[in-house]
Amino acid sequence: MKKYLALTAIAAVALTGCVTTDMRMGSPEAKTVATGAAGGASAENANTELERCDSSLGTISLVENQTAGWYTILTQQYRLPPTSQLLRLMIQQSNCFIVVERGAAGMGAMARERALMDSGEMRGGSNLGKGQMVASDYGLSPEVIFNQSDAGGMGGAIGGRAGGIFGALAAATKTREASVMLALVDNRSGVQVSASEGSSSKTDWGGMGALFGGSAGASLGGYTRTAEGKVIAAAFMDAYNQMVRALRNYKAQTVKGQGLGGGGRLGVDGGAAPSQTSAPGANAAGMSLRAAQQKLNALGYTAGTPDGAMGKNTQNALREFQRDQSLPQTGRLDRATSQALQQQ
């Protein structure tokens, strides 16, 4: 027993000793899975597991719900920065999207520069006028789901004569887990384009700080305070990689026989008939549906009353016209159909 206690004391002293090392830039122990840097389409020292794209799919902005419970836990309990900074690095290194600034601090800085320009304080030729900001094609919304569970059973497994202090150490061991969600929304239409889930886990030996105290305990406690950040970073990379892989095979969702938001296919008794919808300027040729109906009727296609509504007669007339013109028979007034009608 005396021998066992002596060994335990020696181990405690060894672990609580003060060790000083030289400052190390780029220390692997201090990194998360999001490493390196990005400059334009180039990336330096990026994680090899991060998915990359040969060309960007559009511009993107980060949309964090700062009133959500997970955001409060992230920034106040774990003292971690907003997830947007982490995601910015991953996104630019991947070259799948071009990040545009929409955060409060960044927008405030841009507004301040424009205010200085308007006040006349800027040098001539500073070129901070209107019409230069880039639109955000997509918005990416992150969400974190926290989970913390005991490792379970490890203290009993050690047991025996060494079951004292080492059993307590194992009992204090926890596994940190994080599950995150990403949602990609088209900013022009509000349609969700993609959604993904990511997860990661990491064993947390936080009990050692409570057992030994002193400088060693403090350093290990500091490590446990960053363990959440590392596991969350890994979960976000997992979610982002899965989203990129899904977008490589992207195919837009459609509602058969109508545009999005035209009433849907689940009609109700007494409800209005679904209609063909389109965004302003969707027809590059500029032909309205009413004008197309008039043209179709004049050409001998039965489009019905020119009322600007996409009914069955109009859809059938469009399909017949498209068939005769060797166009895709969509039954919609798309760009190619508009141009063909104007040429008649």
C-alpha positions in Angstrom: 0.0 0.0 0.0 2.9 2.4 0.9 4.5 1.6 -2.5 1.2 2.4 -4.3 0.8 5.7 -2.4 4.4 6.7 -3.2 3.9 6.0 -6.9 0.7 8.1 -6.8 2.5 11.0 -5.2 5.3 10.9 -7.7 2.8 10.9 -10.6 1.0 13.9 -9.1 4.2 15.9 -8.7 5.3 15.0 -12.2 2.0 16.2 -13.7 1.9 19.4 -11.7 5.4 20.4 -12.5 6.0 23.6 -14.4 7.3 23.1 -17.9 8.2 26.1 -20.2 8.5 25.7 -23.9 9.4 28.1 -26.7 6.6 29.9 -28.5 5.4 28.0 -31.5 3.6 29.6 -34.4 1.2 27.3 -36.3 1.2 24.8 -33.4 -0.8 21.7 -34.5 -2.1 21.3 -30.9 -3.8 24.7 -31.1 -5.5 24.2 -34.5 -9.0 23.1 -35.4 -9.9 21.3 -38.6 -10.2 24.7 -40.2 -6.6 25.6 -40.8 -4.5 27.8 -43.1 -5.7 30.8 -45.1 -7.6 31.8 -48.2 -6.9 34.6 -50.7 -9.3 34.9 -53.6 -9.6 31.5 -55.3 -6.3 30.3 -53.7 -6.0 28.4 -50.4 -2.9 27.9 -48.3 -2.5 25.0 -45.8 -6.2 24.1 -46.1 -7.4 20.9 -44.6 -7.1 18.1 -47.2 -10.5 16.8 -46.2 -12.3 20.0 -47.2 -14.2 19.7 -50.4 -13.2 22.1 -53.2 -14.9 23.4 -56.4 -13.3 24.3 -59.7 -15.5 27.3 -60.0 -17.8 29.2 -57.7 -21.6 28.6 -57.6 -22.4 32.2 -56.7 -22.1 34.7 -53.9 -23.0 33.9 -50.3 -23.6 35.6 -47.0 -23.7 34.2 -43.5 -26.9 34.5 -41.5 -26.6 33.8 -37.8 -29.6 33.8 -35.6 -28.1 35.6 -32.6 -31.2 35.3 -30.5 -31.3 31.5 -30.7 -30.5 29.5 -27.6 -27.5 27.7 -29.2 -25.9 31.1 -30.0 -26.1 32.2 -26.4 -24.5 28.9 -25.2 -21.8 29.2 -27.9 -20.8 32.8 -27.1 -21.5 33.1 -23.4 -21.1 29.7 -21.8 -18.2 28.5 -24.0 -16.8 31.9 -24.8 -16.5 31.0 -28.5 -16.6 33.5 -31.4 -19.5 33.5 -33.9 -19.6 30.6 -36.2 -19.5 32.9 -39.2 -15.8 33.5 -38.9 -15.1 29.7 -39.0 -17.5 29.2 -42.0 -16.0 32.1 -43.9 -12.6 30.4 -44.0 -14.0 27.1 -45.0 -16.2 28.6 -47.8 -13.4 30.7 -49.3 -10.9 27.9 -49.2 -13.3 25.6 -50.9 -13.9 28.1 -53.8 -17.5 26.8 -54.0 -19.0 30.3 -53.1 -17.7 33.8 -52.9 -18.4 35.4 -49.5 -19.9 38.8 -49.3 -20.1 40.9 -46.1 -23.5 41.3 -44.5 -22.5 41.3 -40.8 -23.3 44.2 -38.6 -19.7 45.2 -38.0 -18.7 44.9 -41.6 -21.7 46.7 -42.9 -21.1 49.5 -40.4 -17.5 49.9 -41.6 -18.6 50.2 -45.2 -21.3 52.7 -44.3 -18.7 54.7 -42.3 -16.4 54.9 -45.4 -19.3 56.1 -47.5 -20.3 58.7 -45.0 -16.7 60.0 -45.0 -16.9 60.2 -48.8 -20.2 62.0 -48.7 -18.8 64.5 -46.2 -16.0 65.4 -48.6 -13.2 64.1 -46.4 -12.0 61.5 -48.8 -9.4 62.2 -51.5 -10.5 62.7 -55.0 -10.8 59.5 -57.0 -11.4 57.4 -53.9 -14.3 55.8 -55.9 -16.7 55.0 -53.0 -19.8 55.9 -54.8 -23.1 54.0 -55.1 -23.7 50.9 -57.3 -20.6 48.9 -56.3 -21.8 46.4 -53.7 -22.2 42.8 -54.9 -25.6 41.1 -54.3 -25.7 38.0 -52.1 -27.1 35.2 -54.2 -27.5 32.8 -51.3 -27.7 33.0 -47.5 -26.2 30.2 -45.3 -27.7 29.7 -41.8 -25.8 27.7 -39.2 -27.2 26.0 -36.1 -25.5 24.1 -33.4 -27.0 21.3 -31.3 -24.9 20.7 -28.2 -24.7 17.3 -26.4 -22.5 16.1 -23.5 -22.5 12.6 -22.2 -20.4 10.7 -19.6 -17.9 8.2 -21.0 -19.5 5.6 -18.7 -18.0 2.4 -17.3 -14.4 3.4 -17.6 -13.9 3.9 -13.8 -15.2 0.4 -13.1 -13.0 -1.1 -15.9 -9.9 0.2 -14.2 -10.9 -0.9 -10.7 -8.6 -3.1 -8.5 -5.8 -1.7 -6.4 -5.5 1.2 -8.8 -9.1 2.1 -8.5 -8.6 5.1 -6.3 -7.2 8.2 -8.0 -7.1 6.7 -11.5 -10.7 5.4 -11.2 -11.8 9.0 -10.2 -9.9 10.3 -13.3 -11.7 7.9 -15.6 -15.1 8.7 -14.0 -14.5 12.4 -14.7 -13.9 11.7 -18.4 -16.6 12.9 -20.8 -17.2 12.7 -24.5 -18.1 16.0 -26.1 -20.4 15.7 -29.1 -21.7 18.3 -31.4 -24.3 18.1 -34.2 -24.8 21.1 -36.5 -27.1 22.0 -39.3 -26.6 24.2 -42.4 -29.4 25.6 -44.5 -28.7 27.3 -47.9 -31.5 29.7 -49.1 -31.8 31.5 -52.5 -32.1 35.2 -51.5 -34.1 36.2 -54.5 -36.9 33.7 -54.2 -36.6 32.6 -50.5 -36.4 28.9 -51.7 -34.3 26.6 -49.7 -31.7 25.2 -52.0 -29.8 22.8 -49.7 -29.7 21.6 -46.1 -27.1 19.4 -44.4 -26.2 17.9 -41.0 -22.7 17.4 -39.6 -21.4 15.8 -36.4 -18.2 15.3 -34.5 -17.1 14.0 -31.1 -14.1 14.3 -28.9 -13.0 12.8 -25.5 -12.6 15.4 -22.8 -10.2 14.6 -20.0 -11.3 17.6 -18.0 -11.3 15.8 -14.6 -7.5 16.0 -14.4 -7.6 19.7 -13.5 -9.9 19.0 -10.5 -7.7 16.1 -9.3 -4.3 17.6 -9.4 -4.8 21.4 -9.2 -1.9 23.7 -9.6 -0.4 24.7 -13.0 -1.0 21.4 -14.7 -4.7 21.5 -13.7 -5.0 25.0 -15.0 -3.5 24.1 -18.4 -5.7 21.1 -18.8 -8.7 23.1 -17.8 -7.8 25.6 -20.5 -7.8 22.7 -23.0 -11.3 21.6 -22.0 -12.5 25.1 -22.5 -11.5 24.9 -26.2 -12.6 21.3 -26.7 -16.1 22.5 -27.6 -14.7 24.8 -30.3 -12.7 22.1 -31.9 -15.6 19.6 -32.0 -17.9 22.2 -33.4 -15.4 23.2 -36.1 -15.2 19.6 -37.1 -19.0 19.2 -37.2 -19.3 22.2 -39.4 -16.7 21.0 -41.9 -18.6 17.6 -42.0 -21.9 19.5 -42.7 -20.3 21.8 -45.3 -18.6 18.9 -47.1 -21.9 17.0 -47.3 -23.6 20.1 -48.7 -21.0 20.6 -51.4 -21.2 17.0 -52.5 -25.0 17.3 -52.7 -24.8 20.5 -54.8 -22.5 18.8 -57.3 -25.6 16.8 -58.3 -28.0 19.7 -57.9 -31.3 19.7 -59.7 -33.9 22.4 -59.1 -37.1 21.3 -57.5 -40.2 22.0 -59.6 -44.0 21.9 -59.2 -45.4 20.0 -62.2 -47.6 22.2 -64.4 -47.0 25.5 -62.6 -44.4 27.8 -61.2 -43.3 27.9 -57.6 -46.0 29.5 -55.4 -48.7 29.1 -58.0 -51.1 27.4 -55.7 -49.6 23.9 -55.3 -51.0 20.6 -56.4 -52.9 19.9 -53.1 -56.0 21.9 -54.0 -58.9 22.5 -51.7 -62.6 22.6 -52.4 -63.5 26.1 -53.7 -59.9 27.2 -53.9 -58.5 29.1 -56.9 -57.0 27.1 -59.7 -53.1 26.9 -59.7 -51.4 29.4 -62.0 -48.1 29.7 -63.8 -45.8 32.0 -61.9 -42.7 33.8 -62.9 -40.4 36.5 -61.6 -40.5 40.0 -63.2 -38.2 40.0 -66.2 -38.1 36.2 -66.3 -39.0 36.3 -70.0 -36.0 37.9 -71.6 -38.0 38.7 -74.7 -40.5 40.7 -72.6 -43.7 39.0 -73.8 -46.5 39.0 -71.3 -48.7 35.9 -70.9 -51.7 37.9 -72.2 -49.8 38.8 -75.3 -48.7 35.2 -75.7 -52.3 34.1 -75.5 -53.4 36.5 -78.1 -50.5 35.4 -80.4 -51.3 31.7 -79.9 -55.0 32.3 -80.8 -54.0 34.2 -83.9 -51.8 31.3 -84.9 -54.6 28.8 -84.6 -53.7 27.5 -81.2 -56.6 27.5 -78.7 -55.3 29.4 -75.7 -58.8 30.6 -74.6 -59.6 34.1 -73.4 -56.5 36.3 -73.2 -56.8 37.0 -69.5 -53.1 36.6 -68.4 -53.9 33.5 -66.3 -52.2 30.2 -66.9 -55.1 27.8 -67.4 -55.2 24.4 -69.0 -56.1 25.7 -72.4 -53.1 28.0 -72.4 -50.8 25.3 -71.2 -52.0 22.9 -74.0 -51.7 25.6 -76.6 -48.1 26.3 -75.5 -47.2 22.6 -75.6 -48.6 22.3 -79.1 -46.7 25.4 -80.3 -43.5 24.2 -78.6 -43.9 20.8 -80.3 -44.3 22.4 -83.7 -41.3 24.6 -83.1 -39.2 21.6 -81.8 -38.9 23.2 -78.4 -39.1 21.4 -75.0 -42.8 20.8 -74.4 -43.0 22.4 -70.9 -46.3 24.2 -71.2 -44.6 27.3 -69.8 -43.9 30.7 -71.4 -40.1 30.4 -71.1 -37.5 32.5 -72.9 -37.2 30.3 -75.9 -41.0 30.1 -76.4 -41.4 33.9 -76.0 -38.7 34.5 -78.6 -40.3 32.0 -81.0 -43.8 33.5 -80.6 -42.4 37.0 -81.4 -40.8 35.7 -84.5 -44.1 34.5 -85.9 
